[in-house]
Amino acid sequence: MKTKVFQIIFISLLGIYFQGCVVGSIVAAPFKVVGAVVNVVTPDVVGDTIAGTGDVLDTVIPF
């Protein structure tokens, strides 16, 4: 029984490791949302720059 639980936990952690953690996506999400909202009000360049900041954060944060 302990072996099966260990296998399930190991496989789950292995999947998370190869997928990558969601910290970068969580940090980048507000920038992407604000960039989309700003695109409606201002020229596209301003909103795209804000959303691009979110993309950079998502790329830079490795975990």
N, C-alpha and C positions, 0 to 999 in steps of 0.2 A: 504494500500500500504506500509506504514512504517513497519507494522508487517511482511509482506512477506520479505522485505529487511533485517530486523533484523534476521529473521529465516535463511535466506541464509547465512548471515555473521556468525551467531552463528554456524551453521552446518559446514561451511568451517573451522572456527577456531578450532572447536572440532576435526575435522578430522586431522588437522595439529598437534594439541596437542597430540593425541594418536599415530600418525605416528612418531612423533619426528621431530625436525627441521633438516635441512640438514647441519648445521654448521660443525658437526663432520665429515660428509662425504666429505665436501669440503676441510677441513683441511687435511684429510687423503689421498685424491686423488693424490696429487703430490708425496707422498711417495710411493704409490702403483704403480704409473706409472714409477717412477725412479727405483723401485725395479724390475719391469718387464724388463726394458731396461738393467739394470745391470746384470740380470740373463743371458742375451744373451752373454755378454762379459766376465764375471767373473764366478767363481764357484757359484752354486746355493745357497750356504749358505749365501754369501754376499747379494745377491739380496733378498733372503727370509727374512733376518734380516731387511733390509730397508722396505720391504713391511709389515713386522710384526710391525714395528714402526707405520706405518699408521693404522693398525688394532687396536693397543693399543690406539692411539689418538682418533679413532672413538668410541671406547668403553668408554674412560675416559671423553670425552666431552659429558655432559648429554643433551645438547640442540642442 
